[in-house]
């Protein structure tokens, strides 16, 4: 019996180590843009079978876009294209601009990314996030994409509350940059995610404490849509 317990314990320990090793591999591998190749290829196949609308607002980024199932309904009457993949960092989106941004000739681009940058296991400073966003904008312009770009603020997450200071600093840096960069704008979607005690509102997130739930998407959707509408972006309008 004792031998059985020892063998069971050893097997359990090996399973835990294997799981830890797999998770570590995923965390490290997902830092490489090539990790998302399968999802990008799926978008390209979708473009053939179900061509996206012309002159639409392109939402691009990571999980916040990928999991936003009600995006099209939330933005009515503004036509949208959603291209969110995995836990993409800003640099990953930049890498795939030729494939999931430039071909659509969007009217406006809304970037929702940054949480994955701040939580990267390699360590990303707020200044690094700013530099990556600048590179994103520069690459767009180099590829002939001259439409307005809106950066939706990095928002807090209950499971990564300790990361909020860095995320807040990155937001401040990017907001300052948008004030001097023509055609680049900042949308504050984060400030409404705190209660009167300056605590993160847990009801805006799913069970994992990372992903937005229906209430969370309703909140950021209202802010983004109001910003686009104030800029004159509608179904029949054009972006300034």
Secondary structure in CASP SS format (residue, H / E / C, confidence):
PFRMAT SS
TARGET T0000
AUTHOR 0000-0000-0000
METHOD secondary structure of the structure
MODEL  1
X C 1.00
X H 1.00
X H 1.00
X H 1.00
X H 1.00
X H 1.00
X H 1.00
X H 1.00
X H 1.00
X H 1.00
X H 1.00
X H 1.00
X H 1.00
X H 1.00
X H 1.00
X H 1.00
X H 1.00
X H 1.00
X H 1.00
X H 1.00
X H 1.00
X H 1.00
X H 1.00
X H 1.00
X H 1.00
X H 1.00
X H 1.00
X H 1.00
X H 1.00
X C 1.00
X C 1.00
X C 1.00
X H 1.00
X H 1.00
X H 1.00
X H 1.00
X H 1.00
X H 1.00
X H 1.00
X H 1.00
X H 1.00
X H 1.00
X H 1.00
X H 1.00
X H 1.00
X H 1.00
X H 1.00
X H 1.00
X H 1.00
X C 1.00
X C 1.00
X C 1.00
X C 1.00
X C 1.00
X C 1.00
X C 1.00
X E 1.00
X E 1.00
X E 1.00
X E 1.00
X E 1.00
X C 1.00
X H 1.00
X H 1.00
X H 1.00
X H 1.00
X C 1.00
X C 1.00
X C 1.00
X C 1.00
X H 1.00
X H 1.00
X H 1.00
X H 1.00
X H 1.00
X C 1.00
X C 1.00
X C 1.00
X C 1.00
X E 1.00
X E 1.00
X E 1.00
X E 1.00
X E 1.00
X C 1.00
X C 1.00
X C 1.00
X C 1.00
X C 1.00
X H 1.00
X H 1.00
X H 1.00
X H 1.00
X H 1.00
X H 1.00
X C 1.00
X H 1.00
X H 1.00
X H 1.00
X H 1.00
X C 1.00
X H 1.00
X H 1.00
X H 1.00
X C 1.00
X C 1.00
X C 1.00
X E 1.00
X E 1.00
X E 1.00
X E 1.00
X E 1.00
X C 1.00
X C 1.00
X H 1.00
X H 1.00
X H 1.00
X H 1.00
X C 1.00
X C 1.00
X C 1.00
X C 1.00
X C 1.00
X C 1.00
X C 1.00
X H 1.00
X H 1.00
X H 1.00
X H 1.00
X H 1.00
X H 1.00
X H 1.00
X H 1.00
X H 1.00
X H 1.00
X H 1.00
X H 1.00
X H 1.00
X H 1.00
X H 1.00
X H 1.00
X H 1.00
X C 1.00
X C 1.00
X C 1.00
X C 1.00
X C 1.00
X E 1.00
X E 1.00
X E 1.00
X E 1.00
X E 1.00
X C 1.00
X C 1.00
X C 1.00
X C 1.00
X C 1.00
X H 1.00
X H 1.00
X H 1.00
X H 1.00
X H 1.00
X H 1.00
X H 1.00
X H 1.00
X H 1.00
X H 1.00
X H 1.00
X H 1.00
X H 1.00
X H 1.00
X H 1.00
X H 1.00
X H 1.00
X H 1.00
X H 1.00
X H 1.00
X H 1.00
X C 1.00
X C 1.00
X C 1.00
X C 1.00
X C 1.00
X E 1.00
X E 1.00
X E 1.00
X E 1.00
X C 1.00
X C 1.00
X C 1.00
X H 1.00
X H 1.00
X H 1.00
X E 1.00
X C 1.00
X C 1.00
X C 1.00
X C 1.00
X C 1.00
X E 1.00
X C 1.00
X H 1.00
X H 1.00
X H 1.00
X E 1.00
X C 1.00
X C 1.00
X C 1.00
X C 1.00
X C 1.00
X C 1.00
X E 1.00
X C 1.00
X H 1.00
X H 1.00
X H 1.00
X H 1.00
X H 1.00
X H 1.00
X H 1.00
X H 1.00
X H 1.00
X H 1.00
X H 1.00
X H 1.00
X H 1.00
X H 1.00
X H 1.00
X H 1.00
X H 1.00
X C 1.00
X C 1.00
X C 1.00
X C 1.00
X C 1.00
X C 1.00
X C 1.00
X C 1.00
X C 1.00
X C 1.00
END
